[in-house]
Amino acid sequence: MLKFSQKFLPLLSTLAISTIALLPGIAQAQIRYSPLRIESTAEQGQSRGIIEITNGGNEPFRGRIYAEPFTYNRDGFVPEKSNAQDLTPYLTFSPREVVIAPGQTRRIRLVSQFLPSTVSGEYRAVIFTEGLEEVQTQGQYSVGIKPRFGITMYVRQGQTTPNLIVQSASFNPQNKQIVLLVSNKGNASTFPNAIWTLKQGGTTVATGDSKDFTVIADKERNILINFLEKDKKVAAGEYQLTGNLVWGEKEKPQKLPFNINVTITPEQAATANK
């Protein structure tokens, strides 16, 4: 089983990009990014950002840098070939190839420049670094794979704001999770935490904080709530899920309270408890 450093784990959990390969060679390289997400507002049509890429391993890393459009659906990150919010036509960056010695850090400078006629709204891209040297898998067959890692970039042009609405909550017996469906009717993405309490008949069953889910502008997202303690069985019945979605600046966060009933049927409980 592969083990990753604590600093490396957030890249995998934040993006959930299917093209990030979990291979021994990648773990050895220990490539780390800062930040994992860039948010900025264009001023006079221009916005800047910097990515720092660090090689925490003991071998040099060679990679190329490129950008692609993306979105999120209800369940997570989705790469796309094009969309109306594609930042890449307005984005320049350098360098486009890097060689990073062990223990060294390189900076990638990002500049977005919008035309005066560019429609107000949020524009997005995922900035990938793809290894130029193939990683060989072990097993019956030897397969060369070029791993890639990515960070997301959001640039707001003109008037933009998120507008979150809690739609519903349901129980997924396969994953043993409560699924909180949240929609964003605004034209800016946001990244809420769901601070929640689950009760049954007035008795608190569990509390928690589901962190940093991306809710893309004009899309819906499932926020997953893990409420079961290890080895505990699911009980059928009516539950009350209350709490707040919290996002924005730490000093002055925005909050959206919710209070929703959740039904776990006997059939769902039986499936979850198998």
N, C-alpha and C positions, 0 to 999 in steps of 0.2 A: 504493500500500500504506500502511495506517495505521501510525503509530508512536506508542507509548504510553510515558510516563515509567516509570522503573524502579519507582517506588512504586505505580504504577497496575496493573502487571502481576500482582502476587500475587492481587488480587481476582478476576481472570479465571481464573487457574490453580487457585486454591483452591476456588472454588465450582463452576465449569463449569456455570453456570446458563444454560439455553438462551435465556432471555428477556433476557439482557444483550446489547444490540445494539451491534455494532462499527461505529459511524457517525462521520463527521467531526465532527458537532456534539458528540458525547459526548467525543471526544478533546479537543476544544477546551475543554470544561468542566473536564476533569481532576479529577473528583470522587474523593477519596481517603477511605478509612475507616481507623479505628484503634479497637479491634483488628478483625481479620477474623473472629475467632472468640472467643466468650465462653464460659468454663466456670466454673461456680460450684456450691457446695453450700449448700442451704437450711439456715439456722439458725433454729430455732423457727418453721419453716414459711415463712420469708421469705428472699429473695435479691435483691441489687441489682447493677446493671451500668450502664456508661456507654459510649455510642458517640460518637466524635468524627468529624464529617463536615467535610472541608476542600474548599473550592473553589479549586483551583490555577490556574484559567483566568482569562480576561479579561472574562467576561460573568457577570452574576448567575445563580444557579441557584435555581429554585423547585421544591420537591418535597414529596410527601406521604409519611408513614411509616405502614407497616402490617405485620402479621405473619401468617405462614401456617405450617402444619405441613409437614414434609418427612421424607424418609428418604434412605438411599443403598442402591442395589442393587449387584450385583457390579461394575458399570461406572461408577457415579458418582451424582451428585445427582439426586433425583427429587422434585418438588413433589407434595404431596398435598392433598386437600380435608379429610381428617380421618384420625386414627389414635389408637391408645391412648396414645401418648406425646406428644400435642399439648400444648404449653405455653401456647398462646394463651388458653384460658379463665382462666388464672391470672396473665396478664401484663398490666400496664399500663405506659404510657410517655407521655412528653411532651417536646417538643411533637409534634403529629401533622402539622404542616405547617411547612416551613422556607423562608426566603429567605436565601440565603448570598451575600454580596457577594464579588467577586474577592479572593482572598487571605485570606478570613475562615474561621473554624471555628465550627461549632455543636455543642453537646452534646445528645444524646438520653439521657434518664435512664430506665432500665428497672427495674421492680420486679415480682417474681413473689411471689405470696402463695398458699400452699397451705392447704386446709382440714385440720383435724385428721384427717378421715377419708380424706384422699388416700392412695392406695396408694403404697408406697415404690417408687422407680424413677427413671429418667432421663426428663426431659421436654424437648422440643426445639421450636424455632421458627426460621424464617429471618425476619429483620427487613429488609424491603425499603424502599428509598427510590425512589419513582417520580417522574421528571421530569414537571412539570405542563405544560410547553411541548413541543409535538410537534417532533421533528426531521424535516426534510424530506429524503428520499433524492434522489439525483441519478440521472438515467438517462432511459429512454424514458417512464417513468411517475413522477409525483411522489406519494409515499406518506408520510403522517404517522405517525410511530411515537413512542410515549412510552417512553423507555428506563428501565430500572430496575436497581438495584444492590442487593446484599444481603450480610449477614453472618449467620452461624449462631450460635445461642445454645443451650447445654446446661446445664440445671439439675438437680442430683441431689438427690432427696428421700429421706431415710432411708438404709438400707444398700445401697450399689451398688458394683460392681467389674467391670472387664472380665476376660475369660478368653479369650485368643487361642490358636488352634490352627492350625498350618500344615497345610493339607489336601493340596495337590498342587502340581506345577509342570508346565507344558506350553509348547510353542512355538507362537506365532501367526505363520504365514508371511506373512500379508497385511501385518501391521504390523511384522514382523521383531523381535518382542519375546518374551521369556520372561514367562509369566503365572504369578505365584505366588498361589494361591488361599488366602486366610486367612479363617477363621471366628471369630466372637466369640460364645462361649457365655455370656458374662456379661450383666449388666443395666446396664452403662455403656459408652458408646462410648469409643474411644480413637484415637490418631492416630500410628501407628508409622512409623518409618523402617525400611527394609530395607537393612541393610549386608551386602553379599553379595560372594562370590567365585565365579566360574565357571571350572571346570577341565575339561580333556579329557585322559584318560590321565595324570593327574598334572601336566600342564602348565597353568599359569594362562592362561586366555584373556582374562579381563577382571575388573575389580573395580569396585564402585560403591556408591552410596547412593541408593535410591529414597525420596524424602522425603514425609512428611506426608500419607499416605493416611488417609482416614477409614474406620474399620471400626465401623459402627453396632452397638449392642447387639443381640444375637440375630440378626445378619445375616452375610452373607459379602461379601468384597470381593476383587477382582482387583488385585494390586499389580504394576505393569508394570515390567519390567526391560529397559533398553536396553543391550545388551552389544556391539553392533557398532560398530566405528569407521567413519567416513565412507568410502563406496565399497568397503568390504570385503565379500567374499562370505561367505555362510553355508555352513558345512561340515556335511554330515550326520554323524551318529554319536551316541555316548553321552557325556553330560556330567554333571558333578557340581556341583550348586548348594549352596553352604554359606554360613552367615552367621548373623546375629541380627536379629530384630525388636526394636527399641528404642523405648520410649515412657515417658511419665510425666515426673517432675521431672528437670531436668538434673543436679542434684546427686546424686540417687539414682535413676537410671533403672531401669526394669524391662527384662529381656532374656529373649527366647525364642530359643534356638538352633535352627537347622534344617539338615538335610543330606538333600538330595533328588536323585534321578537324573532327568535330562531327556533324552528321546530326540528327535532331529531326524531324521526319515526322509528318504530321498533325494527323495521326492515333495515334501515340505515345503521342502527346500533348493532344489529346482528352482523352486518357486513363488516363494520369497522372492528368488531371484536373477534373476528375469525383468526 
